[in-house]
Amino acid sequence: MNRDTAPIPATERPGLIPWPPMERIPACCTPETHIEIEGLEVSYAGVPAVRIGSMPIYRGCVTAIVGPSGCGKSSFLASINRLTESVPACRVSGSIRIDGAETGAGRLRTLRRRVGMIFQRPNPLPISIAANIEAPLKDHGVRPKAERRRRAEQALRSVGLWDEVAERLHKPALSLSGGQQQRLCLARCLALQPQVVLLDEPCSALDPMATEVVERAVAGLRGRYTTVIVTHNLAQARRIADFTAVFWQLGRGRVDSLVEFGPTRRVFERPAEELTSMYIAGTQG
């Protein structure tokens, strides 16, 4: 039987094995869990918004989180680097481990340096393009000016922005286009040399051309960073993600937000769950 048309065995469904079989893992990814989610619950004023029994996030891969509005995708993302702690009445329980260490056990500043985040709308600082990257570096203890400049250039090159701004580094960052601002924010994150990059709908405020450029930048992180992207755009998830997790709203008998998790091609072409099939087809959600 052709592997691409064979039914998915029950043992390959999420939560029952630590990772997909070796032949299903994209060649660019290491078959190693970088972030382990176990028994996670995020609630607001006592009302659960997210529950994840078990979910791995693989080192060096791009993982997309998709699902209808209100299913807790952004809350899940924010729980990884503890941004949820800044939300009144939000409570997080369960285990999130990065390289085997609980994220709640260490200093918040250290965690935020290891786990960077990009938001829906670009949020460059109202200072120059160069200072947007160099100021955070200085704040995190990178004192030599030459080193800050080197890392700023490296980060701008990594998101394809250097050639566009090299002659105007001292111009205001807010003078850039929306897509350029979003890539600047990504460069600012990468300059701090994180291990994990979280992106919450990074293209939702951008036009199609800017979206394409940002997607190329995100795809370029593969193999160097563990990347998790929340998106409502199923085509985007299919284009850039190695793995995809499908989330759904709790309630109506659902006790787990995670419907399905696996290699992106398999999730889209041969989903194991009927709800995934209906969501991809547009008949649910």
C-alpha positions as CSV (number, residue, x, y, z in Angstrom):
1,M,0.0,0.0,0.0
2,N,1.2,3.5,-0.8
3,R,2.5,5.2,2.3
4,D,0.8,8.5,1.3
5,T,-2.7,6.9,1.1
6,A,-2.4,4.3,3.9
7,P,-4.7,4.9,6.9
8,I,-3.0,6.4,10.0
9,P,-2.6,3.8,12.7
10,A,-4.1,4.7,16.1
11,T,-0.6,4.5,17.6
12,E,0.5,7.5,15.5
13,R,-2.2,9.7,17.0
14,P,-1.1,12.6,19.3
15,G,-0.3,11.8,22.9
16,L,0.3,8.1,22.4
17,I,4.0,8.2,21.2
18,P,6.7,10.8,21.9
19,W,7.2,11.8,18.2
20,P,6.1,10.6,14.7
21,P,8.0,7.7,13.2
22,M,11.4,8.6,11.8
23,E,10.4,8.6,8.1
24,R,7.6,11.1,8.8
25,I,9.9,13.8,10.3
26,P,11.1,16.5,7.9
27,A,14.8,15.9,7.0
28,C,15.7,19.4,8.3
29,C,14.5,18.6,11.8
30,T,16.1,16.8,14.6
31,P,13.9,14.0,15.9
32,E,14.2,15.4,19.4
33,T,11.6,17.1,21.6
34,H,12.7,20.6,22.6
35,I,9.5,21.7,24.4
36,E,7.4,19.2,26.3
37,I,3.8,20.1,27.2
38,E,2.1,17.9,29.8
39,G,-1.2,18.4,31.5
40,L,-1.3,22.1,30.7
41,E,-4.4,24.2,31.6
42,V,-4.8,27.9,31.1
43,S,-7.9,29.5,32.6
44,Y,-9.3,33.0,33.0
45,A,-11.3,33.8,36.2
46,G,-11.6,30.1,36.8
47,V,-12.9,29.3,33.3
48,P,-10.6,26.9,31.3
49,A,-9.5,28.3,27.9
50,V,-6.8,25.7,27.0
51,R,-6.2,22.2,28.0
52,I,-3.4,20.1,26.5
53,G,-2.9,16.6,27.7
54,S,0.4,16.0,25.9
55,M,2.2,17.7,23.0
56,P,5.8,17.8,21.8
57,I,7.5,20.7,20.0
58,Y,10.5,19.5,18.0
59,R,13.9,21.2,18.0
60,G,14.7,23.2,14.9
61,C,11.3,22.8,13.3
62,V,8.5,25.2,12.4
63,T,5.3,24.2,14.2
64,A,2.0,25.8,13.3
65,I,-0.9,26.1,15.7
66,V,-4.2,26.4,13.8
67,G,-7.9,26.3,14.8
68,P,-11.0,28.5,14.9
69,S,-11.1,31.8,16.9
70,G,-11.5,31.4,20.6
71,C,-9.8,28.0,20.8
72,G,-6.9,29.2,22.9
73,K,-4.1,29.4,20.4
74,S,-2.7,32.7,21.6
75,S,-3.1,31.7,25.2
76,F,-1.2,28.6,24.6
77,L,1.6,30.5,22.9
78,A,1.8,33.1,25.7
79,S,2.0,30.3,28.4
80,I,5.3,29.1,26.9
81,N,7.2,32.2,27.9
82,R,4.9,33.1,30.8
83,L,3.4,36.2,29.2
84,T,0.2,34.9,30.8
85,E,1.5,36.1,34.1
86,S,0.8,39.7,33.1
87,V,-2.9,39.0,32.5
88,P,-5.2,39.5,35.5
89,A,-7.1,36.4,36.7
90,C,-5.1,34.2,34.3
91,R,-3.9,30.9,35.9
92,V,-1.6,28.3,34.4
93,S,-1.1,24.8,35.7
94,G,0.6,21.7,34.4
95,S,4.1,21.3,32.9
96,I,6.0,23.2,30.2
97,R,9.6,22.0,29.9
98,I,12.3,23.4,27.7
99,D,15.3,21.0,27.4
100,G,13.8,19.2,30.4
101,A,13.7,22.2,32.7
102,E,10.4,23.7,33.9
103,T,9.8,27.2,32.5
104,G,8.3,28.3,35.8
105,A,11.4,27.4,37.8
106,G,13.9,29.9,36.5
107,R,14.1,33.7,36.2
108,L,11.6,35.4,34.0
109,R,14.2,37.6,32.3
110,T,16.3,34.5,31.4
111,L,13.3,32.7,30.0
112,R,12.3,35.7,27.8
113,R,15.8,35.9,26.4
114,R,15.7,32.2,25.5
115,V,12.1,32.4,24.2
116,G,11.4,35.4,22.0
117,M,7.9,36.5,20.8
118,I,6.6,38.4,17.8
119,F,3.1,39.8,18.0
120,Q,0.2,40.3,15.5
121,R,1.1,44.0,14.9
122,P,4.6,45.2,14.5
123,N,5.8,47.0,17.6
124,P,9.1,48.6,16.8
125,L,10.4,51.1,19.4
126,P,10.0,54.8,18.4
127,I,13.8,55.1,17.9
128,S,16.1,54.5,15.0
129,I,16.3,51.2,13.1
130,A,19.7,50.4,14.5
131,A,18.8,51.3,18.0
132,N,15.8,49.0,17.9
133,I,18.3,46.1,17.9
134,E,21.2,47.6,19.7
135,A,19.3,49.0,22.7
136,P,17.9,45.6,23.8
137,L,21.4,44.0,23.4
138,K,22.9,46.7,25.6
139,D,20.1,46.1,28.1
140,H,20.9,42.4,28.2
141,G,24.6,43.0,28.9
142,V,26.2,43.2,25.5
143,R,28.5,46.1,26.2
144,P,31.1,46.4,23.3
145,K,29.5,48.6,20.7
146,A,31.3,46.7,17.9
147,E,29.7,43.5,19.0
148,R,26.2,45.1,19.2
149,R,26.7,46.4,15.6
150,R,27.9,43.0,14.4
151,R,24.9,41.2,15.9
152,A,22.5,43.8,14.6
153,E,23.8,43.4,11.1
154,Q,23.7,39.6,11.4
155,A,20.1,39.7,12.6
156,L,19.0,42.1,9.9
157,R,20.6,39.9,7.2
158,S,18.9,36.8,8.7
159,V,15.5,38.3,8.0
160,G,16.4,39.7,4.6
161,L,16.3,43.3,5.8
162,W,19.9,44.4,5.7
163,D,20.1,45.4,2.0
164,E,16.9,47.4,2.4
165,V,18.0,49.5,5.4
166,A,21.8,49.5,5.4
167,E,21.9,53.1,4.2
168,R,19.4,54.4,6.6
169,L,20.0,52.7,9.9
170,H,19.7,55.9,11.8
171,K,16.3,56.7,10.3
172,P,13.2,56.2,12.5
173,A,12.0,52.6,12.6
174,L,8.4,53.8,12.3
175,S,9.3,55.1,8.8
176,L,9.5,51.5,7.5
177,S,6.6,49.7,5.9
178,G,4.5,47.3,7.9
179,G,6.3,44.2,6.6
180,Q,9.7,45.8,7.2
181,Q,8.7,46.7,10.7
182,Q,7.6,43.1,11.4
183,R,10.9,41.8,10.1
184,L,12.7,44.4,12.2
185,C,10.9,43.0,15.3
186,L,11.9,39.5,14.3
187,A,15.5,40.7,13.8
188,R,15.4,42.3,17.3
189,C,14.3,39.0,18.7
190,L,17.0,37.0,16.9
191,A,19.8,39.4,17.9
192,L,19.3,38.2,21.5
193,Q,20.1,34.7,20.3
194,P,17.0,32.9,21.6
195,Q,16.5,29.1,21.4
196,V,12.8,29.4,20.6
197,V,10.8,32.0,18.6
198,L,7.1,32.4,19.1
199,L,5.0,34.2,16.5
200,D,1.3,35.1,17.1
201,E,-0.4,35.8,13.8
202,P,2.7,37.8,12.5
203,C,1.1,38.4,9.1
204,S,-2.5,39.3,10.0
205,A,-1.9,43.0,9.6
206,L,0.2,42.7,6.4
207,D,-0.7,42.7,2.7
208,P,0.0,39.6,0.6
209,M,3.4,40.8,-0.7
210,A,4.6,41.7,2.8
211,T,3.2,38.4,4.0
212,E,5.3,36.5,1.5
213,V,8.5,38.2,2.6
214,V,7.8,37.5,6.3
215,E,7.0,33.9,5.5
216,R,10.3,33.5,3.8
217,A,12.0,35.0,6.8
218,V,10.2,32.6,9.1
219,A,11.0,29.6,6.9
220,G,14.6,30.7,7.1
221,L,14.6,30.0,10.8
222,R,14.2,26.3,10.2
223,G,17.1,24.3,11.6
224,R,18.5,27.2,13.7
225,Y,15.6,28.0,16.0
226,T,12.6,26.1,17.3
227,T,9.7,28.1,15.9
228,V,6.0,28.1,16.9
229,I,3.6,30.1,14.8
230,V,-0.1,30.7,15.5
231,T,-2.1,31.4,12.3
232,H,-5.7,31.5,11.1
233,N,-4.3,31.0,7.5
234,L,-4.4,27.3,6.7
235,A,-2.5,27.9,3.5
236,Q,0.2,29.7,5.4
237,A,0.6,26.8,7.8
238,R,0.8,24.4,4.9
239,R,3.5,26.5,3.2
240,I,5.9,27.0,6.0
241,A,5.2,24.5,8.9
242,D,7.0,21.2,9.4
243,F,4.4,20.1,12.0
244,T,0.8,21.3,12.6
245,A,-1.3,21.2,15.7
246,V,-5.1,21.6,15.3
247,F,-6.8,23.2,18.3
248,W,-10.5,23.5,19.1
249,Q,-12.7,25.2,21.7
250,L,-13.3,23.4,25.0
251,G,-16.9,22.4,25.8
252,R,-19.5,20.3,24.0
253,G,-17.8,17.2,25.4
254,R,-14.3,18.3,24.5
255,V,-11.8,18.0,27.4
256,D,-8.6,18.6,25.4
257,S,-7.9,21.6,23.1
258,L,-5.7,19.5,20.9
259,V,-7.6,17.7,18.2
260,E,-4.6,16.5,16.2
261,F,-0.8,16.9,15.9
262,G,1.6,15.6,13.3
263,P,3.7,16.4,10.2
264,T,2.0,19.1,8.2
265,R,1.6,17.2,5.0
266,R,-0.1,14.3,6.8
267,V,-2.4,16.5,8.8
268,F,-3.6,18.3,5.7
269,E,-3.7,15.4,3.3
270,R,-4.6,12.4,5.5
271,P,-6.0,13.8,8.8
272,A,-6.6,11.2,11.5
273,E,-9.6,13.0,13.0
274,E,-12.9,13.8,11.4
275,L,-12.9,17.3,13.0
276,T,-9.6,18.1,11.4
277,S,-11.0,17.0,8.0
278,M,-14.1,19.2,8.4
279,Y,-12.0,22.2,9.6
280,I,-9.6,21.9,6.6
281,A,-12.6,21.6,4.3
282,G,-14.2,24.7,5.8
283,T,-17.4,22.9,7.0
284,Q,-16.5,23.4,10.7
285,G,-14.9,26.4,12.5
